[in-house]
């Protein structure tokens, strides 16, 4: 015959512990696992008044209270003056070696511009001597300038491009308030002027080897037209035909294509070979050898750069 267990012994038995856990009377982790206390949330203090911000600003700019700012200001001003004086001395020293104005012995033209003027049309196929010089004889320099535009845009994108989706959505919502929804005059004028601006920019690019113009000036005109279109109709409509993905493809393709054309031109020219770009008949639109495709690449690069700067500074994206 079994005996009745004492109550204290029964309370410590596994059966009693299981029964209490089953009935929800005891948490099995309490007393067995180390548990961190919940963090204590601090109550937010009273908000700063505008007068407090003004006082903090005055204190931070007060030299009598901020010795580090006082020292930094003195060093900054001193170094700036020294750098400016050094630059002025270098420029004055360089100018002192220039030939005097009006002397008969001063050279008017040396062999370099003489070659550009006399042999430029035959060697480049360009009626515009300046364009032929910049995009053929000095094509390497122009490629460096185009690369500078690409790098400058990359730096601005690193600083201003918003990649966080939540921030981007917030910027879009904030930008909706700036969209010109009711500016009828601007829309009507832009609807009339934008196509003319784009066509004129394309004309300047394609006709750069025949008349004054080229990729830089034509690209600036097209970029200004894109800014006008975005200001009149908003970024939402602009993104239908020019968004971030299209921008990257167009800009990178233009720079790579320019590099390949210039590399081919340098290689064949250094080895006395004929390049694959025919010079054509001087004065016709399809002439000038590599000048026309390079003008197109440069114009595309400049237009994308100008519009990207506007869009990134306006809303942190394209």
VOVEX-758028 format. One record per residue (C-alpha): x, y, z. Coordinates in Angstrom, 1 decimal, padded with zeros to 4 digits. Layout:
<rec px="X" py="Y" pz="Z"/>
...
This chain:
<rec px="000.0" py="000.0" pz="000.0"/>
<rec px="001.5" py="003.3" pz="-001.1"/>
<rec px="002.0" py="006.1" pz="001.4"/>
<rec px="001.0" py="009.7" pz="000.9"/>
<rec px="003.9" py="012.0" pz="-000.1"/>
<rec px="004.5" py="015.1" pz="001.9"/>
<rec px="003.3" py="018.3" pz="000.2"/>
<rec px="006.8" py="019.9" pz="000.1"/>
<rec px="008.3" py="016.8" pz="-001.5"/>
<rec px="005.4" py="016.7" pz="-004.1"/>
<rec px="005.9" py="020.4" pz="-005.0"/>
<rec px="009.5" py="019.7" pz="-005.9"/>
<rec px="008.7" py="016.6" pz="-008.0"/>
<rec px="008.8" py="016.7" pz="-011.9"/>
<rec px="005.1" py="015.8" pz="-012.1"/>
<rec px="004.1" py="018.9" pz="-010.0"/>
<rec px="006.5" py="021.2" pz="-012.1"/>
<rec px="005.0" py="019.8" pz="-015.3"/>
<rec px="001.5" py="020.3" pz="-014.0"/>
<rec px="002.2" py="024.0" pz="-013.1"/>
<rec px="003.8" py="024.6" pz="-016.5"/>
<rec px="000.8" py="023.0" pz="-018.2"/>
<rec px="-001.6" py="025.2" pz="-016.3"/>
<rec px="000.5" py="028.3" pz="-017.1"/>
<rec px="001.4" py="028.9" pz="-013.4"/>
<rec px="005.2" py="029.0" pz="-013.9"/>
<rec px="007.6" py="029.9" pz="-016.7"/>
<rec px="010.2" py="027.1" pz="-017.1"/>
<rec px="012.9" py="029.7" pz="-018.1"/>
<rec px="012.6" py="031.7" pz="-014.9"/>
<rec px="015.5" py="030.8" pz="-012.6"/>
<rec px="017.2" py="028.6" pz="-015.2"/>
<rec px="018.3" py="031.0" pz="-017.9"/>
<rec px="020.1" py="034.4" pz="-017.6"/>
<rec px="017.7" py="037.0" pz="-018.8"/>
<rec px="018.6" py="040.6" pz="-019.5"/>
<rec px="016.3" py="043.3" pz="-018.1"/>
<rec px="014.3" py="045.2" pz="-020.7"/>
<rec px="016.0" py="048.5" pz="-021.7"/>
<rec px="014.7" py="051.5" pz="-019.9"/>
<rec px="013.4" py="054.1" pz="-022.4"/>
<rec px="014.4" py="057.6" pz="-021.4"/>
<rec px="011.7" py="060.2" pz="-021.7"/>
<rec px="012.5" py="062.8" pz="-024.3"/>
<rec px="013.3" py="066.1" pz="-022.9"/>
<rec px="011.6" py="069.3" pz="-023.8"/>
<rec px="012.1" py="070.5" pz="-027.4"/>
<rec px="014.6" py="073.3" pz="-028.0"/>
<rec px="013.1" py="076.7" pz="-028.6"/>
<rec px="014.3" py="078.7" pz="-031.6"/>
<rec px="016.0" py="081.1" pz="-029.1"/>
<rec px="018.1" py="078.1" pz="-027.7"/>
<rec px="019.4" py="077.3" pz="-031.2"/>
<rec px="020.4" py="081.0" pz="-031.7"/>
<rec px="022.2" py="081.0" pz="-028.4"/>
<rec px="024.1" py="077.8" pz="-029.2"/>
<rec px="025.0" py="079.2" pz="-032.6"/>
<rec px="026.3" py="082.4" pz="-031.0"/>
<rec px="028.3" py="080.4" pz="-028.4"/>
<rec px="029.9" py="078.2" pz="-031.1"/>
<rec px="031.0" py="081.3" pz="-033.1"/>
<rec px="032.1" py="083.3" pz="-030.1"/>
<rec px="035.9" py="083.4" pz="-030.2"/>
<rec px="036.2" py="084.4" pz="-026.6"/>
<rec px="034.5" py="081.1" pz="-025.5"/>
<rec px="035.9" py="078.8" pz="-028.2"/>
<rec px="039.7" py="078.9" pz="-028.2"/>
<rec px="040.0" py="076.1" pz="-030.8"/>
<rec px="037.8" py="078.0" pz="-033.3"/>
<rec px="039.9" py="081.1" pz="-032.6"/>
<rec px="043.2" py="079.3" pz="-033.3"/>
<rec px="041.8" py="077.6" pz="-036.4"/>
<rec px="040.5" py="080.9" pz="-037.8"/>
<rec px="044.0" py="082.5" pz="-037.4"/>
<rec px="045.8" py="079.6" pz="-039.0"/>
<rec px="043.2" py="079.4" pz="-041.9"/>
<rec px="043.5" py="083.0" pz="-042.7"/>
<rec px="047.3" py="083.0" pz="-042.6"/>
<rec px="047.7" py="079.9" pz="-044.8"/>
<rec px="045.2" py="081.3" pz="-047.3"/>
<rec px="047.1" py="084.6" pz="-047.6"/>
<rec px="050.4" py="082.7" pz="-048.1"/>
<rec px="049.0" py="080.5" pz="-050.8"/>
<rec px="047.5" py="083.4" pz="-052.7"/>
<rec px="050.7" py="085.3" pz="-052.5"/>
<rec px="052.7" py="082.3" pz="-053.7"/>
<rec px="050.3" py="081.8" pz="-056.6"/>
<rec px="050.5" py="085.5" pz="-057.6"/>
<rec px="054.3" py="085.3" pz="-057.5"/>
<rec px="054.3" py="082.2" pz="-059.7"/>
<rec px="052.0" py="083.8" pz="-062.3"/>
<rec px="053.9" py="087.1" pz="-062.3"/>
<rec px="057.2" py="085.2" pz="-062.8"/>
<rec px="055.7" py="083.2" pz="-065.7"/>
<rec px="054.3" py="086.3" pz="-067.3"/>
<rec px="057.7" py="088.0" pz="-067.2"/>
<rec px="059.0" py="085.5" pz="-069.7"/>
<rec px="056.3" py="086.3" pz="-072.3"/>
<rec px="057.5" py="088.3" pz="-075.3"/>
<rec px="056.7" py="092.0" pz="-075.2"/>
<rec px="053.7" py="093.2" pz="-077.1"/>
<rec px="054.3" py="094.9" pz="-080.4"/>
<rec px="057.9" py="093.8" pz="-081.1"/>
<rec px="058.7" py="092.9" pz="-084.6"/>
<rec px="060.7" py="089.9" pz="-083.5"/>
<rec px="057.7" py="088.2" pz="-081.9"/>
<rec px="056.7" py="085.0" pz="-083.8"/>
<rec px="053.2" py="085.3" pz="-085.4"/>
<rec px="052.9" py="081.6" pz="-086.4"/>
<rec px="055.2" py="078.7" pz="-085.7"/>
<rec px="055.3" py="075.4" pz="-087.4"/>
<rec px="052.5" py="073.9" pz="-085.3"/>
<rec px="049.6" py="076.3" pz="-086.3"/>
<rec px="051.0" py="076.5" pz="-089.8"/>
<rec px="050.5" py="072.7" pz="-090.1"/>
<rec px="047.0" py="073.0" pz="-088.7"/>
<rec px="046.0" py="075.7" pz="-091.2"/>
<rec px="047.7" py="074.4" pz="-094.4"/>
<rec px="047.3" py="070.7" pz="-094.0"/>
<rec px="044.3" py="070.5" pz="-091.7"/>
<rec px="041.6" py="070.2" pz="-094.4"/>
<rec px="043.6" py="067.5" pz="-096.3"/>
<rec px="044.4" py="065.4" pz="-093.1"/>
<rec px="041.1" py="065.8" pz="-091.2"/>
<rec px="038.5" py="066.4" pz="-093.8"/>
<rec px="037.0" py="069.2" pz="-091.7"/>
<rec px="036.2" py="072.6" pz="-093.1"/>
<rec px="036.2" py="074.0" pz="-089.5"/>
<rec px="039.9" py="074.3" pz="-088.7"/>
<rec px="039.3" py="074.7" pz="-085.0"/>
<rec px="037.2" py="071.6" pz="-084.7"/>
<rec px="039.7" py="069.6" pz="-086.8"/>
<rec px="042.5" py="070.7" pz="-084.5"/>
<rec px="040.6" py="069.9" pz="-081.3"/>
<rec px="039.1" py="066.5" pz="-082.2"/>
<rec px="042.0" py="065.1" pz="-084.3"/>
<rec px="045.4" py="066.6" pz="-083.6"/>
<rec px="044.5" py="067.2" pz="-079.9"/>
<rec px="042.0" py="064.4" pz="-079.5"/>
<rec px="043.8" py="063.1" pz="-076.5"/>
<rec px="043.3" py="066.4" pz="-074.6"/>
<rec px="039.6" py="066.4" pz="-075.6"/>
<rec px="039.2" py="062.9" pz="-074.3"/>
<rec px="040.7" py="063.9" pz="-071.0"/>
<rec px="038.3" py="066.8" pz="-070.7"/>
<rec px="035.4" py="064.4" pz="-071.4"/>
<rec px="036.7" py="062.0" pz="-068.8"/>
<rec px="036.8" py="064.9" pz="-066.3"/>
<rec px="033.1" py="065.5" pz="-066.9"/>
<rec px="032.4" py="061.8" pz="-066.3"/>
<rec px="034.5" py="061.8" pz="-063.0"/>
<rec px="032.9" py="065.0" pz="-061.8"/>
<rec px="029.4" py="063.5" pz="-062.3"/>
<rec px="030.5" py="060.3" pz="-060.4"/>
<rec px="031.7" py="062.4" pz="-057.5"/>
<rec px="028.4" py="064.4" pz="-057.4"/>
<rec px="026.5" py="061.1" pz="-057.5"/>
<rec px="028.6" py="059.7" pz="-054.6"/>
<rec px="027.8" py="062.8" pz="-052.5"/>
<rec px="024.1" py="063.4" pz="-053.4"/>
<rec px="022.6" py="060.2" pz="-054.8"/>
<rec px="020.0" py="058.8" pz="-052.4"/>
<rec px="020.0" py="055.0" pz="-052.5"/>
<rec px="017.8" py="054.3" pz="-049.5"/>
<rec px="014.3" py="053.4" pz="-050.7"/>
<rec px="012.6" py="055.1" pz="-047.8"/>
<rec px="014.5" py="058.3" pz="-048.2"/>
<rec px="014.0" py="058.2" pz="-051.9"/>
<rec px="010.2" py="057.8" pz="-051.5"/>
<rec px="010.2" py="060.7" pz="-049.0"/>
<rec px="012.1" py="062.9" pz="-051.5"/>
<rec px="009.6" py="062.0" pz="-054.2"/>
<rec px="006.7" py="062.9" pz="-051.9"/>
<rec px="008.4" py="066.2" pz="-051.0"/>
<rec px="009.2" py="066.8" pz="-054.7"/>
<rec px="005.5" py="066.4" pz="-055.7"/>
<rec px="004.8" py="069.7" pz="-053.9"/>
<rec px="007.4" py="071.4" pz="-056.1"/>
<rec px="006.1" py="070.0" pz="-059.4"/>
<rec px="004.6" py="072.8" pz="-061.6"/>
<rec px="001.1" py="071.4" pz="-061.7"/>
<rec px="-000.7" py="074.7" pz="-062.4"/>
<rec px="002.0" py="076.7" pz="-064.3"/>
<rec px="000.2" py="076.8" pz="-067.6"/>
<rec px="002.4" py="079.5" pz="-069.1"/>
<rec px="005.6" py="077.6" pz="-068.4"/>
<rec px="004.1" py="074.4" pz="-069.9"/>
<rec px="002.9" py="076.1" pz="-073.0"/>
<rec px="006.2" py="077.8" pz="-073.6"/>
<rec px="008.2" py="074.7" pz="-072.9"/>
<rec px="006.0" py="072.6" pz="-075.2"/>
<rec px="006.8" py="075.0" pz="-078.0"/>
<rec px="010.4" py="075.8" pz="-077.2"/>
<rec px="011.8" py="072.4" pz="-076.0"/>
<rec px="011.6" py="070.6" pz="-079.5"/>
<rec px="013.3" py="073.6" pz="-081.1"/>
<rec px="016.1" py="073.5" pz="-078.4"/>
<rec px="016.6" py="069.8" pz="-078.9"/>
<rec px="016.7" py="070.1" pz="-082.7"/>
<rec px="019.1" py="073.1" pz="-082.5"/>
<rec px="021.4" py="071.2" pz="-080.2"/>
<rec px="021.5" py="068.2" pz="-082.5"/>
<rec px="022.2" py="070.5" pz="-085.4"/>
<rec px="025.1" py="072.1" pz="-083.6"/>
<rec px="026.6" py="068.6" pz="-082.8"/>
<rec px="026.2" py="067.2" pz="-086.3"/>
<rec px="027.3" py="070.3" pz="-088.1"/>
<rec px="030.3" py="071.0" pz="-085.8"/>
<rec px="032.9" py="070.0" pz="-088.4"/>
<rec px="031.3" py="072.4" pz="-091.0"/>
<rec px="030.6" py="075.5" pz="-088.9"/>
<rec px="031.2" py="076.8" pz="-085.4"/>
<rec px="029.8" py="074.4" pz="-082.8"/>
<rec px="030.5" py="070.8" pz="-081.9"/>
<rec px="029.9" py="068.4" pz="-079.1"/>
<rec px="030.5" py="070.7" pz="-076.1"/>
<rec px="028.2" py="073.6" pz="-077.3"/>
<rec px="025.6" py="071.3" pz="-078.7"/>
<rec px="025.5" py="069.1" pz="-075.6"/>
<rec px="025.1" py="072.2" pz="-073.4"/>
<rec px="022.1" py="073.3" pz="-075.5"/>
<rec px="020.5" py="069.8" pz="-075.2"/>
<rec px="021.2" py="069.7" pz="-071.4"/>
<rec px="019.5" py="073.1" pz="-071.0"/>
<rec px="016.5" py="071.8" pz="-072.9"/>
<rec px="016.2" py="068.8" pz="-070.7"/>
<rec px="016.4" py="071.1" pz="-067.6"/>
<rec px="013.6" py="073.2" pz="-069.0"/>
<rec px="011.5" py="070.2" pz="-069.8"/>
<rec px="011.9" py="068.8" pz="-066.2"/>
<rec px="011.1" py="072.3" pz="-064.7"/>
<rec px="008.0" py="072.6" pz="-066.8"/>
<rec px="006.5" py="069.1" pz="-066.7"/>
<rec px="008.2" py="067.6" pz="-063.7"/>
<rec px="010.6" py="064.7" pz="-063.1"/>
<rec px="007.8" py="062.1" pz="-063.3"/>
<rec px="007.3" py="062.7" pz="-067.0"/>
<rec px="011.0" py="063.2" pz="-067.6"/>
<rec px="011.7" py="059.7" pz="-066.2"/>
<rec px="009.5" py="058.1" pz="-068.9"/>
<rec px="012.3" py="058.6" pz="-071.4"/>
<rec px="015.3" py="059.4" pz="-069.3"/>
<rec px="015.8" py="057.7" pz="-065.9"/>
<rec px="018.8" py="056.6" pz="-064.0"/>
<rec px="019.2" py="053.3" pz="-065.9"/>
<rec px="019.2" py="055.0" pz="-069.3"/>
<rec px="021.5" py="057.7" pz="-068.0"/>
<rec px="024.2" py="055.2" pz="-067.0"/>
<rec px="023.9" py="053.2" pz="-070.2"/>
<rec px="024.1" py="056.3" pz="-072.4"/>
<rec px="026.9" py="058.1" pz="-070.5"/>
<rec px="029.2" py="055.0" pz="-070.1"/>
<rec px="028.6" py="053.9" pz="-073.7"/>
<rec px="029.5" py="057.4" pz="-075.1"/>
<rec px="032.7" py="057.6" pz="-073.1"/>
<rec px="033.8" py="054.0" pz="-074.0"/>
<rec px="033.0" py="054.6" pz="-077.7"/>
<rec px="035.0" py="057.8" pz="-077.7"/>
<rec px="037.9" py="056.0" pz="-076.1"/>
<rec px="037.8" py="053.2" pz="-078.7"/>
<rec px="037.7" py="055.6" pz="-081.6"/>
<rec px="040.6" py="057.6" pz="-080.2"/>
<rec px="042.6" py="054.5" pz="-079.5"/>
<rec px="042.1" py="053.2" pz="-083.0"/>
<rec px="043.1" py="056.6" pz="-084.4"/>
<rec px="046.2" py="056.9" pz="-082.3"/>
<rec px="047.3" py="053.4" pz="-083.1"/>
<rec px="046.9" py="053.7" pz="-086.9"/>
<rec px="048.4" py="057.2" pz="-086.9"/>
<rec px="051.5" py="056.1" pz="-084.9"/>
<rec px="052.1" py="053.2" pz="-087.3"/>
<rec px="051.4" py="055.1" pz="-090.5"/>
<rec px="048.2" py="053.1" pz="-091.2"/>
<rec px="044.9" py="054.2" pz="-092.8"/>
<rec px="042.1" py="054.3" pz="-090.2"/>
<rec px="038.6" py="053.0" pz="-091.0"/>
<rec px="036.9" py="056.3" pz="-090.9"/>
<rec px="036.7" py="057.9" pz="-094.4"/>
<rec px="037.3" py="061.6" pz="-094.7"/>
<rec px="034.6" py="062.1" pz="-097.2"/>
<rec px="034.1" py="065.2" pz="-099.3"/>
<rec px="034.9" py="068.4" pz="-097.4"/>
<rec px="031.8" py="070.4" pz="-096.9"/>
<rec px="029.3" py="067.5" pz="-096.7"/>
<rec px="027.6" py="066.3" pz="-093.6"/>
<rec px="029.2" py="062.9" pz="-093.8"/>
<rec px="032.8" py="064.0" pz="-093.8"/>
<rec px="035.6" py="064.7" pz="-091.3"/>
<rec px="036.6" py="061.2" pz="-090.5"/>
<rec px="036.4" py="060.6" pz="-086.7"/>
<rec px="035.2" py="064.1" pz="-086.0"/>
<rec px="031.4" py="063.4" pz="-086.5"/>
<rec px="031.2" py="060.3" pz="-084.2"/>
<rec px="033.4" py="062.0" pz="-081.6"/>
<rec px="031.2" py="065.1" pz="-081.6"/>
<rec px="028.2" py="062.8" pz="-081.0"/>
<rec px="029.9" py="061.1" pz="-078.1"/>
<rec px="031.0" py="064.4" pz="-076.5"/>
<rec px="027.6" py="066.0" pz="-077.0"/>
<rec px="025.9" py="063.1" pz="-075.3"/>
<rec px="028.4" py="063.2" pz="-072.4"/>
<rec px="027.9" py="067.0" pz="-071.9"/>
<rec px="024.1" py="066.8" pz="-072.1"/>
<rec px="024.0" py="064.0" pz="-069.5"/>
<rec px="026.4" py="065.8" pz="-067.2"/>
<rec px="024.4" py="069.1" pz="-067.2"/>
<rec px="021.1" py="067.4" pz="-066.6"/>
<rec px="022.5" py="065.1" pz="-063.9"/>
<rec px="023.9" py="068.0" pz="-061.9"/>
<rec px="020.5" py="069.7" pz="-062.0"/>
<rec px="018.6" py="066.5" pz="-061.0"/>
<rec px="021.0" py="065.5" pz="-058.3"/>
<rec px="021.0" py="068.9" pz="-056.6"/>
<rec px="017.2" py="069.2" pz="-056.9"/>
<rec px="016.1" py="065.8" pz="-055.6"/>
<rec px="019.1" py="063.5" pz="-055.0"/>
<rec px="018.3" py="061.2" pz="-058.1"/>
<rec px="017.7" py="061.1" pz="-061.8"/>
